[in-house]
Amino acid sequence: MKRRTFFNRTLAGGALLGSGLAVLEPQSVLAKYPRDTFRTQENGKYDLLLKGGHIIDPANAINGKMDIAVTGKKIALVGKKIPVADAKKTIDVSGLYVTPGFIDIHAHVFYTNISKSYRWVIADDLCYPSGVTTVVDPGTSGVNTFGEFKKVIDKSKTRTFALLNISYTGMDDGEQDPAQYKVQPLVEMAKKYPDIIHGFKTAHYWTTQPYDSVHTPWASVDAVMEAGRKAELPVMFDFFPRVVSDGYPPRSYRELILEKTRPGDIHTHCYARHFPVINADGKVNPDIFKAQERGFIFDVGHGAGSFVYRNAVPAIEQGYLPNSISTDLHSANTCGPVVNMANVMTKFLAMGVKLEDVIRLSTMNPARIINHPELGSLKPGNPADIAVFELLKGACSFVDTSGGKSYGSRKIYSVMTVADGAVVFDPWGLGYPEWTKVPKDSDYWVNPSGQPY
């Protein structure tokens, strides 16, 4: 990747700095569609036609103005000038971008107990409004708590998968206790629910006590790797390096990404402050490029404490892009610095990553990481999961998790989301008639579940 002049580009313009900094607002979407944006008819071979949008679908090498038709829950056709007469419902999305639904492979949509419930967010509340149609919970639940999590998954409208925690009880104090690392039950649970459980996770094994014969430096990593090999599933790591100055035996980042793990395994929080991303000479750690070349996965996992510009900006300028963009959403970061998936994606735009690459890192790549390539593609026959957004233009700013701010001039603003062929997010009414055309006896709004309130 060509080195980008990020700071020169974003900080040179006075319009982006100082008291005159503007806040982007959604009025541009409403102003663009002051009247009818859709039409309906009784007959048509397609149930839904999104017409006139700019489609970006890296999985199928599409980047241009095209239409997309949906029949039932599946993509029916992507092409130019699909006749309106062929669709029962047509929505004009001219001037907007249309992509596969975003896939967030790191968001906490389950809790382990009441005292830890701050990690919980409700997927249906936050995913659809930011274009996300598939979410992966990374290790909030363990074998002992997955039964309760499955009840949540079964009721969720958002497609939800899980990585099980190596800790038997999930994301709680058991993560520090190797006695809770029960490999065989983990493997058996994954085999029982292969359609939901797509891997395993280890996290938060820092540890809080000196290492001994039980609390060895690699206890959690070795246990979760054993489970991954037995179940033939990938593993995600939330890892904290140790150095001799900590007073404990060291465990190095190099050993994790080049020796302990396999191609397809994932390190989340890849731009966090405490990882050796940038060496003392200002260059990206060469071990990272070696790991990527062997197929190891680096995931953003932004969170409330795991994304700093001091690592991300120089890394991206030197060609170290993540393999996937994700949020690490939990209730302690939805008001900032994460907010939602679209906001995290926009930060990468502001750091000089091309829009097509941002979409690839949020659709095609994460879909392949979780072995569901059909979810990151608009190929006919695939699930009709679609994100529609506007690229707002104007001065805007973003924060990282170290207390720093950066600037940009474009923002991804979600306008409409389609999941399994149904319009599930449309607050600006692209698929609504103007109010004078609504029958007088129509006095309720139909929610995404299809049931009137």
N, C-alpha and C positions, 0 to 999 in steps of 0.2 A: 504493500500500500504506500502510495506517495506521501511523504511527510507533508503535513498541513500546517499552515501558519495560523493556528487557532487564535492565539492572543492578539496578533496584529489585526486579524479580520474582525474580531468581535469587540475589541476595546478601543479601536482607533476612532470610531464614529461617536461624536459627542451626543448624538441622539439617543444612544443606548445607555448613557450614564447620567448620574446626577438627579436632581429633583424633577427633571422632565421625563423620567422613565414612565412609559405608558403601560397600562394593564390591558391585555387583549380581552375583548368581550365578544359574546356570541351574536351580537346584532348583525354581523356581516352575513351569517347564515340566514337569518330571518329576512334581511333586506334582499337577499338574492332570490328568495322565493315568496314574493308578496301575494301571489295568487295560486291558482291550481298547479300542483306539481304531479298529479296522478290522474288516471282514468280507470274506470272499471267497465266490464262488460260481462254478460252471462256466459259466453262461450270463449274457448281458447284452449290450445293444447298445452300452454304453460300456465301455471298458477300465479307466477310473479315474474315480472320483467323489470330489471333495473336498467334504465336507459341513459346513455350519454355520459357515463362516468369515465374517469381515467383509472383503468384497472392496472394494478401492480400485483403480479403473481409470479414471484421468482421461480417457483417449482415448475412452472410451465413456460418460462421465458417470455412472459407477457408484460409489457409496459407501454400502454397507450390507451387511447379512447376506444372503448368497446362496450357492448351490452352484455348482460348476463341474465339468463332465463333459468327459472327454478320450477321443477315439477315435484309436488309432494315434499319430501325431505331432502331431495337430491338436486345437485347442479344438473341442469338439462343441456345447456348450450352456452358457450361464450363465443361471441362473434360480433361483426360489424353490421349495423342496420338491421337488427332483428325486428320484424314487423310488429307494430303495436297490435295489429289485428290478431296476432297469434297468442296473446296473453289475456287472461281474465283480469289481471290487475297490473298496471304499469306505473312505475314511479320514476319521475325525472330526477336523475342525480347528476345532471350536468354541472360542471364546475367542482365536483367532489371526487375524491379518491375512493376506489373500491378495491378491497383486498380480501384474502382469506381471513376468517376470524382470528384474532390474536390468541396466542397460547402462552399462558403464564405458568412456568414450571416450578415456581417457588412462591406460594402464597398460603398462609396459615388460615384454613377455614374450619378448624376444629380446635377444641380446648381439651386439656387433660384433667384439670380439676378447677374448682372455683377460684382458688388462690392464684392460679396461672391463667385465668380466662382472658387476661389482657391480650393474649396472642390471637384471640378469635376474631375473625371477620366473617360476615355472611356473604358467600360468593355471589348470590343473586343480587345483592344490593350494590356491589362494586364492579362486578365483571362486565355485564352487558353495557352499562353506561360508558365504559372505556374501550369497547370493541372486543373484549375478551369473551370467547365462547367456550374455551377449555382451560381448566385450571388443575394444577397438580399440588396437593398438599404434601410438603416434604418433611415427613417424620414427626408431625404433631402427635400422631397416634402410634402406639406400639401394639404388640399382639394382644395385650390385655385390654386395650381400649378401642381396638379397631371395630368391634361389634357396635359400639355406640356411634362411632364415626360413620359406619355404613348406613345407619338410620338417617343421618344427615345427608349423605350422598344420595340415598334413594329418594329423598324429598326435594333435592336441589334441582332447579331447572338448568343451571349451568353444568355442563359436562365436567365431572370431577373424578380425578384419579388420585392415587395415593402412593407415596413412598413410605414404607413402615420404618419406624425408628428401631435401631438395634436395642434400645432400652425396652424391656418387656412392658413397662408402664407408659412409655411414650415420652413426650417432651416434659420432663420434670426432673426431680433430683436423682432419679434413677440413671440419668445420662452420665453421672459421675461415678456410678457404682458398677464395676465389672461383673458383680454377681447377678446383675439384671440383664447381662448380654446373653440371651438364650437363643442360640443359633437355630436349632432344629425346629422349635415352635414357629420361628419367623419364616423359615422355608416352607413349612406345612401350610401356614396361613396364606402365603403368596400363591401356592399351588391350588388352594381352595378357591381363591378369588382372582384368577389370572386376568379377568377383564377389568379389574379395578386397580390391583396392586402391580405397579410397574417397576419396582425397585426398592432399595433400602437406603437408609440415611443414618449417619452418625453426626452428632453435634454436641458442642458445649462440654467436651471432655478436656478441660484445660490442664491439669486438674486442680482441685482446691486443697490437696494435701501432697506431701512429698511422695515420689514414686517408691513402691516397694515390690515384693514378689507378685502381688495382685494388681496394684495400680502401676502397671508398666507403661512406658511412654506411648506405646502403640496399641494398648489394650482394645480400645474401641474400634480403631481402624482394622486391626487383625481380625476381630470378631465379625465385623460387618463384611469384610472381604470374604471370609469363609462362607457366610450366608449368600453373598452374591455369586460365588462360584458354584455352590450347591444348587441354587435356584436358577442359575444362568440368567441373572438379572443385573442391571447396572446399579451402581452405588453412588450416592451423593455425599460429599464431605463438607461439613462446616468445621474447619480445622484451624487450630491456633499453634503456630510454631513455637518451640521452646529453644532457648539458647542457654549456654553454660552460665551466663551472668544472672539468669533467673534463679540459680541455685538448684536446678534440676538437670538430669541428663537431657541432652538436646534431642529434638526430633525435627528434622529439617524439611523444608518445603520441597527441596530437590528429591528427597527420598520418597515423599508422598507422590509427587506427580510423575516421577520417572521410574520408580522401583516398586512401590507397594501396590500400585493400581494397574488397571487394564485399559485398553482402548474402549471408549464408550462410558467409562466412569466419569464422574462430574465433580469439579470443585466449584462450589458456589461462593459468592462474596469475592469474586476474583480481583476487584479493585479496592479491597478494604485496606485500611491504613497499615495493619500489622503484618502484611505479606510483603516479601521481597520482590515487588513488581519492578521497581526502578532501582538500579544499582547506584553506588556512590558516584559513578562517572556519568550519571544521567541517562544511561542506556537501559533498555528493557532487559530484564533478567533473561539470558539466552536459554535457560532451562525451560522457560515457558514456551518458546517457539519449538523446542525439541519435543515437548509434551504434546503440543497441538499437532505436530507432524506425525506422531505415532497414534493419533486419534483420541487423545485425552480431551475432555470437554471442559471449557471454562464458562461459567454462567455468572451473570451479573449479581443477582440476589441483593438488590440495593439496600433494603431495610433501613432501620433507624441508626445503624452504626457501621455500615459495610460498603460505603461508596464515597471515595474522596477524590476530588479533582486533581490533587497532587500526584496521584497514581494514574488516574484515568486519562487525563489530557495528554501527558507526554507519551503514555503507552499507545494511545490511538494515533498520535502523530507519527509514531515509529512503526505503525502497522500491526500492533497487537490489538485486534478486535476480539471481543468475546464470541463464543459460539452461539450464545443465546442471551436475550434480554429478559430479565424477570424482576419482580418487585420485592419479594419477601414481605408482602403485605401482612400486617397485624394491626391491632387497633391502636398501637402506640405510634404509628407513622402515617395514618390515612389523612391527617391534617398537615402533614409535612414530616419529613422531606420527600416521602414517596408519593402520596396522594392517590395515584392509580397508574395503571400500565401505560396509558397514553402520555402521561407526564414523564415517566422514566424514558420512554422512547424518544420524546422530544429533546431530552437532555443530550442524547447521542446525535441528534440532528445539529444541536447547538455546538457540539464538539467537532463538527466537520464530517460526520459520517453521512454518506449519500442516503437519500430517502429510500431507494430500492434496497440498500443494504440493511437499513433499520427494519424494513418490512421482512426481509429474509430472516433476520435474527429474531423476529417475533412471530413468525409463521412456519415457514418451511423447516428451518433448523430445529426449533424445539419439537416440532411434530416428528421429525426423524429421531431425535434424541430419545423420545418416549415410545418409539417404534409404532407410530401412527401417522405415516406419511400422508394418508388420505385427508387428515385434518388440516394440513397446511397447504392445501392445493385447491384450485377452482376447477379441476378437471371434471368433465361431465361424468356423473355416476358417484362422485364423492359427496359427503354430507354438505348441505347448503348452509355453511357457516360463513358469514360475510360481515366484514367491518366496513362502514362507510364513514369517511371523515373529511373535514375541510382542513386545509393547511392555512391557518390564519397567519397573516403577515403584519409585523409591527414589533416594536421593542418589547422584550419580555426578559425575565430573569428567573434563575433556578438556584436551588441550594443543594449542597452536599451534606454529608453527615459529620463534617468536621467544623461546621460553623462558617463555611465559605460560600460565596455566591458567584455565579457566572451569568453571562448574558447571551441572548440570542435574538433572532429576528423572525423566527417562524415557530408555530406551535401546532401540534396535532390536536384537533378538536373533534371528538366523536359526535356524529350527527345521527347515525342510525346503525342498528345491529340486527342481523338476521341469524337465527340459530335453528338448525334443522328445518330450514325453509320458512320459518315463521318470523315476522317482524316483532322483535321483543324489546326494542328500544327505539323510540321515535318521538321524542318530546317536542320537537319543532314542527311536527305534523306533515312531514313530506308525503306520507301516505294517507292524509286526511282531506276531505272536501272542505271548501270554505264554508263557514258556519251557516250562511243563508241557504245552503243546499242540503243541510242535514234535515231529515224528516222531523216534524214537530214532536213526534212521540219518542224520539231517541234522546234519552236523558241519562245515559250512563256511559262510562268509559270502559272499554274492554281491556283488561290487563294482559300481560304476556302469557299468562297461563290459559287464556281463553275464557276466563270466567268473569262476568260483570261484577263490579263492586256494588 
